[in-house]
Amino acid sequence: MQPSFTIGDKSVYPAHGVADVIGLENKKIGSDEIAFYHLRVVGTGLKIIVPVHKAEENGMRSVATIEEIDEMFELLRDHEIPNDRQTWNRRYRGFMEKIRTGSLFEVAEVYRDLSLLKSRKTLSHGERQMLRTARELLVRELMAAQSAQEAEIIDALEAPFRPQH
């Protein structure tokens, strides 16, 4: 399979967020020649090695387009969500699954749902951590996609949850 990313590209890797493609390498494993991406996660410096033929299946994708970002902000502004009656640990597991997908929209849903929940009740420690994680993933991706400053992006992400006067 041909690599769809080249060295210097930015990509998004599930649960880790934006990563720079810092290398492409072929390794002989058994009788097979397998290509690998070498990624470095922005912000943490964590290095990840991903087989090129498994990258898409693992959820590796390009940084969001302007259209996808607009759609994500629409999702954040949609506060018509069903009242959640699940226990916090079941809700937590559902949120973790969404974050693990790496999807901009799934992560934005977690951020939205926890932000709305926070306005109604005190979040558990795990939920506060998850809200921070979702926000961090969104901020890093939007910074990479829009070349904007962190403070501007945080302000834009928080705007849909400010009380209206």
N, C-alpha and C positions, 0 to 999 in steps of 0.2 A: 504494500500500500504506500502511495506517495504521501509524504508529509504535507499537511496543509498549512503548517506554520513554519516560519524560517527564523533563524537566529536574529534576535533583536525585536521580534514581535512580542506583543503583550497578549496574554491569554487569561482565561479564568478557569481555575481548577476547583472542583467542588469542596466546600467546607474550608478552603484555604484562601480563596479569593484570587485577586490579580497576581499573575506570575509572569516574569520575563522569561522568554525562551532564550536560554544562554548557551545551548548546545544541541547538536544533532549527532548521534553516534550509532554506528552499526556494530553489533556484537554477534559473534557466532555462538549459537546455543544449540548444542547437539549438531545436527546437520543443517539447521536453519540459520539464515542470516536475518537478524531482527534489528529494525531501526528503533531508536529511542530518542525521546525529547528529554533534555535536561532543563528543568525549570527552577527559577529562584523566586520564591514568594515575596512580593513587595511588602515591606513593613517588617516582616519577621526574618527574612533571609533564608528561611527553610528551603532546602534543595529537595526536589522531587524528580524521580526518573520515571517516565511513562512510555510504555511501548507505543509506537506510532499507530499500530493497527488496533490498539485498545483505547486510544485517547478519546475518541468520540463516545464510545460505549461507557467509558469511565466518567463522562460528563465534561471533559475539557472542551472549551468553546472560545470563540472570539469575544472580545470586550463588546458590550452592548452598543447598538447603533442609537442615533438620536431618536429614531422612531420608537425603538424599544424603551428608551428612557422616558419618553413622553407617555407611553402606555403604562409604564411602571408608576409614574406620578398620578395617572388616572386611578390606578388601583389603590394608591395611598389615600386619595381623596374620597374613595368609596367607603363610607362608614356604615352602609346598610348591610351589616353582617349579622347572622343569626346569633342570638344570645347563647354563649357557650356554657353548658352545664357539666362539662367533663371535670374529672378530678385533675388537680394540677399535674400529677405525674403522667397521666394519659395525654394531656395537652402537651406536656413537655416532650414526650416521645414523638408525637405528631409533628411538633415544631422541628425537632432534631432531624427527622426524616426529610422535611422540606429543605432544611439548610444543607443536608448532605447531597441533595440533587444538584446544587450549584446553580440552579435556575435563578435568574434575576427576579422573576416574578414570584417564585416560591419564597425566596429570601425576603422580598418586599412584603409578602403576605404575613410572614412571621413578624416583621417589624411593625406592620400596621396593626395586626391583632394584639400584639403585646402593648403597643403604645395606647390603643383604645382601652385595653384591660387596665393599664396603669392609671388611666384617668378615673376609673371606677373603684379600684381597690388596690391595696398594697401587693406588689408582686413578691413571689417567693424569691429566695436567693438565686435558685436555678433559673427562674424566669428573667430576673434582672440580668444575669450573665448572658442568657440567650438574646435578650434585647440588645445588649452591648455588642455581641457577636454579629447579629444581623445588621446592626447599624454600621459596624466597622466594615463588613463585607460590601455593603452598599456604597459607603463613602469611598473606599479604595477603588471600586469599579467606576463610579462616577468621576472621580478625579482622573483616572486613566482615560476615560471616554471623552471627557469634556475639557481636559486641561484646565480645570478650575481649582480654586483654593479650597482647602478642607473646610474652613469656616463657612464659606458660601454654600457648600454642599450640605453641611450639617443644618444650616439655617433653612435651606429648601426642603430637606427631609422632615424637619420638625414643624414646618409651617402648617401642613394639613391637620395637625393635632393641637394647635393653639386655640384657646377659647376665642370664639367670635364675639366682638363687642357690638 
